Amino acid sequence: MKKRLKINGIIMILAAIAIVSFPKIFLRSSAPSARENVLVVLGTFLILMGQLFRVAARGYKSEHSLNGKALIEDGPYSLVRNPMYLGILSIGVGIIFLLFHLWVLSVFLVIFIMRYILLIFTEEKKLIVAFPKDYQDYCRKVPRLIPSLSAVMKTEVSVYLPLKLGWIKKEIGSMAAVLLGAILLKSAIVIYSNGMKAYLPQVLAMLLAMILFLVFMLYLNRKALQNS
């Protein structure tokens, strides 16, 4: 885990250096337009959904894995086999939609694949050894990282995204840091490039996305309490 965090930290530092050194190459000027407002809402929503997947996956795993002795096939793990990595992917894409030129998405996806696919394969080998038959059966039913659209549409969202407030409390620091950091940077870019008048529609778009997401979280928490 420490090695993984160290590598992720190095990648983030290098990315930050590149962005600070060449901001105009990477960051959008965020000129006011309907397209920009859509990207702002979509980016904010994807960041929040990514955080939600990470929180739900980590919380569900801590309660049901029996310290690694049980194979988890329910909750977020019924949608994809690696919901925490799906959360990271969603957060990364959301930040790009919020802040960056869209060509940066291709760079991010290449780095994501290089960084996480090997980790996923390594973890899968360990799970096959620990749960030889059950894990192979599970792999046949559930995709590795990208959820099936039919599974998403057919299944009640609270089934694969259970949520408890206790899980959120444990992760609230990192959740707030990522979201507020992205929003503050977005605000600075918009105000610097286009002035306060252009900033108002975009901040309203971000607030709308956050309010809708808060309602969604409360719904998921209520469903989790009803099912417990």
C-alpha positions as CSV (number, residue, x, y, z in Angstrom):
1,M,0.0,0.0,0.0
2,K,2.8,2.5,0.9
3,K,4.5,1.7,-2.4
4,R,1.3,2.3,-4.3
5,L,0.7,5.6,-2.5
6,K,4.3,6.7,-3.2
7,I,3.9,6.0,-6.9
8,N,0.6,7.8,-7.1
9,G,2.1,10.7,-5.3
10,I,5.0,10.9,-7.8
11,I,2.6,10.9,-10.7
12,M,0.5,13.6,-9.2
13,I,3.6,15.8,-8.4
14,L,4.8,15.4,-12.0
15,A,1.4,16.2,-13.4
16,A,1.1,19.3,-11.1
17,I,4.6,20.5,-12.3
18,A,3.6,20.1,-16.0
19,I,0.3,22.0,-15.4
20,V,1.9,24.9,-13.5
21,S,4.6,25.2,-16.0
22,F,2.3,25.2,-19.1
23,P,-1.2,26.2,-17.8
24,K,-2.5,27.4,-21.2
25,I,-1.6,24.1,-22.8
26,F,-3.6,22.0,-20.3
27,L,-6.3,24.2,-18.8
28,R,-9.4,25.5,-20.6
29,S,-10.2,29.2,-20.5
30,S,-13.8,28.3,-19.6
31,A,-15.4,30.9,-21.8
32,P,-19.2,31.0,-21.1
33,S,-21.2,28.8,-23.3
34,A,-23.9,26.0,-23.1
35,R,-21.2,23.4,-23.8
36,E,-19.0,24.7,-21.0
37,N,-21.9,24.6,-18.5
38,V,-22.7,21.0,-19.6
39,L,-19.0,20.0,-19.1
40,V,-19.0,21.7,-15.6
41,V,-22.1,19.8,-14.5
42,L,-21.0,16.5,-15.9
43,G,-17.5,16.9,-14.5
44,T,-18.8,17.8,-11.0
45,F,-21.2,14.8,-11.1
46,L,-18.5,12.4,-12.2
47,I,-16.2,13.5,-9.4
48,L,-18.9,13.0,-6.9
49,M,-20.0,9.6,-8.3
50,G,-16.4,8.5,-8.3
51,Q,-16.0,9.4,-4.6
52,L,-19.3,7.6,-3.9
53,F,-18.1,4.4,-5.6
54,R,-14.8,4.5,-3.6
55,V,-16.6,5.1,-0.3
56,A,-19.3,2.4,-1.0
57,A,-16.7,-0.1,-2.1
58,R,-14.4,0.4,0.8
59,G,-17.1,0.5,3.4
60,Y,-18.9,-2.6,2.0
61,K,-15.6,-4.5,1.8
62,S,-14.7,-3.6,5.4
63,E,-18.0,-5.0,6.6
64,H,-18.2,-8.1,4.5
65,S,-14.8,-9.4,3.6
66,L,-14.1,-11.0,7.0
67,N,-10.5,-9.7,6.8
68,G,-10.0,-11.2,3.3
69,K,-11.5,-14.6,4.2
70,A,-14.7,-14.1,2.2
71,L,-15.1,-13.3,-1.5
72,I,-17.4,-10.3,-1.9
73,E,-19.9,-10.5,-4.8
74,D,-22.6,-8.2,-3.7
75,G,-23.1,-4.4,-3.3
76,P,-20.7,-2.4,-5.5
77,Y,-18.9,-5.7,-6.4
78,S,-22.0,-6.9,-8.1
79,L,-21.7,-4.2,-10.7
80,V,-17.9,-4.4,-11.4
81,R,-15.1,-6.4,-9.9
82,N,-13.0,-3.3,-9.1
83,P,-15.4,-0.6,-8.0
84,M,-12.7,1.4,-6.2
85,Y,-10.7,1.7,-9.4
86,L,-13.9,2.6,-11.3
87,G,-14.2,5.4,-8.7
88,I,-10.7,6.6,-9.5
89,L,-11.4,6.5,-13.2
90,S,-14.7,8.5,-12.7
91,I,-12.9,11.1,-10.6
92,G,-10.1,11.6,-13.1
93,V,-12.5,11.9,-16.1
94,G,-14.7,14.3,-14.0
95,I,-11.7,16.6,-13.2
96,I,-10.7,16.7,-16.9
97,F,-14.3,17.6,-17.9
98,L,-14.3,20.3,-15.2
99,L,-10.9,21.9,-15.8
100,F,-8.9,20.7,-18.8
101,H,-8.9,20.6,-22.6
102,L,-10.6,17.4,-23.7
103,W,-7.5,16.1,-25.4
104,V,-6.0,15.6,-21.9
105,L,-8.5,12.8,-21.5
106,S,-6.5,10.5,-23.8
107,V,-3.3,11.1,-21.8
108,F,-5.1,10.4,-18.5
109,L,-6.6,7.1,-19.9
110,V,-3.1,5.9,-21.1
111,I,-1.6,6.7,-17.6
112,F,-4.6,5.1,-15.9
113,I,-4.3,1.9,-17.9
114,M,-0.5,1.7,-17.4
115,R,-0.9,2.3,-13.6
116,Y,-3.9,0.2,-12.7
117,I,-4.4,-2.6,-15.2
118,L,-1.2,-4.4,-13.9
119,L,-2.4,-3.9,-10.3
120,I,-5.8,-5.4,-11.3
121,F,-4.2,-8.5,-12.9
122,T,-1.9,-9.0,-9.9
123,E,-4.8,-8.8,-7.5
124,E,-6.9,-11.2,-9.6
125,K,-4.1,-13.8,-9.5
126,K,-4.2,-13.7,-5.7
127,L,-8.0,-14.0,-5.6
128,I,-7.9,-17.0,-8.0
129,V,-5.5,-18.7,-5.6
130,A,-7.6,-17.8,-2.5
131,F,-11.0,-18.6,-4.1
132,P,-10.2,-20.9,-7.2
133,K,-13.8,-21.9,-8.3
134,D,-15.8,-19.1,-6.8
135,Y,-13.7,-16.3,-8.2
136,Q,-13.7,-17.8,-11.7
137,D,-17.5,-18.1,-11.6
138,Y,-17.7,-14.5,-10.3
139,C,-15.5,-13.3,-13.2
140,R,-17.8,-14.9,-15.7
141,K,-20.8,-12.9,-14.3
142,V,-19.3,-9.5,-13.5
143,P,-17.1,-7.3,-15.7
144,R,-13.7,-6.2,-14.6
145,L,-14.0,-2.4,-14.6
146,I,-16.6,-1.0,-17.0
147,P,-20.2,-1.8,-15.9
148,S,-22.7,-3.4,-18.2
149,L,-25.3,-0.8,-19.3
150,S,-28.0,-3.5,-19.1
151,A,-27.0,-4.3,-15.5
152,V,-27.0,-0.7,-14.5
153,M,-30.5,-0.2,-16.0
154,K,-32.1,-3.4,-14.7
155,T,-30.8,-3.2,-11.1
156,E,-32.0,-0.7,-8.4
157,V,-29.2,1.7,-7.8
158,S,-29.2,1.2,-4.0
159,V,-28.4,-2.5,-4.6
160,Y,-24.9,-1.8,-6.1
161,L,-24.4,1.5,-4.3
162,P,-25.2,0.9,-0.7
163,L,-24.2,3.9,1.4
164,K,-23.9,4.5,5.2
165,L,-23.2,7.8,6.8
166,G,-20.5,6.1,8.9
167,W,-18.6,5.2,5.7
168,I,-18.8,8.8,4.5
169,K,-17.5,10.2,7.8
170,K,-14.3,8.1,7.4
171,E,-13.7,9.5,3.9
172,I,-15.1,13.0,4.2
173,G,-11.6,14.6,4.4
174,S,-10.4,13.2,1.1
175,M,-13.8,13.7,-0.6
176,A,-13.9,17.4,0.4
177,A,-10.2,18.0,-0.6
178,V,-10.6,16.6,-4.1
179,L,-13.9,18.4,-4.8
180,L,-13.1,21.7,-3.2
181,G,-9.6,21.8,-4.8
182,A,-11.1,21.2,-8.3
183,I,-13.9,23.8,-7.7
184,L,-11.5,26.5,-6.4
185,L,-9.1,26.0,-9.3
186,K,-12.1,26.1,-11.7
187,S,-13.3,29.3,-10.1
188,A,-9.9,30.9,-10.3
189,I,-9.6,30.0,-14.0
190,V,-13.1,31.4,-14.9
191,I,-12.7,34.6,-12.9
192,Y,-9.2,35.3,-14.3
193,S,-10.1,34.5,-17.9
194,N,-13.6,35.8,-18.2
195,G,-14.5,37.9,-15.1
196,M,-17.2,37.5,-12.4
197,K,-20.1,37.8,-14.8
198,A,-19.0,34.6,-16.6
199,Y,-18.4,32.8,-13.2
200,L,-22.0,33.0,-11.9
201,P,-23.6,30.6,-14.4
202,Q,-20.9,28.0,-13.9
203,V,-20.9,28.2,-10.1
204,L,-24.7,27.8,-10.2
205,A,-24.2,24.7,-12.5
206,M,-21.7,23.2,-10.0
207,L,-24.1,24.0,-7.0
208,L,-27.0,22.3,-8.9
209,A,-24.9,19.2,-9.5
210,M,-23.9,19.1,-5.8
211,I,-27.4,19.6,-4.5
212,L,-28.7,16.8,-6.8
213,F,-25.9,14.5,-5.6
214,L,-26.7,15.3,-1.9
215,V,-30.3,14.3,-2.5
216,F,-29.1,11.1,-4.2
217,M,-26.8,10.3,-1.2
218,L,-29.6,10.7,1.3
219,Y,-31.8,8.4,-0.8
220,L,-29.0,5.7,-0.9
221,N,-28.5,6.0,2.9
222,R,-32.2,5.7,3.6
223,K,-32.4,2.5,1.4
224,A,-29.4,1.1,3.1
225,L,-31.0,1.6,6.5
226,Q,-34.2,0.0,5.3
227,N,-32.3,-3.1,4.0
228,S,-30.1,-3.5,7.1
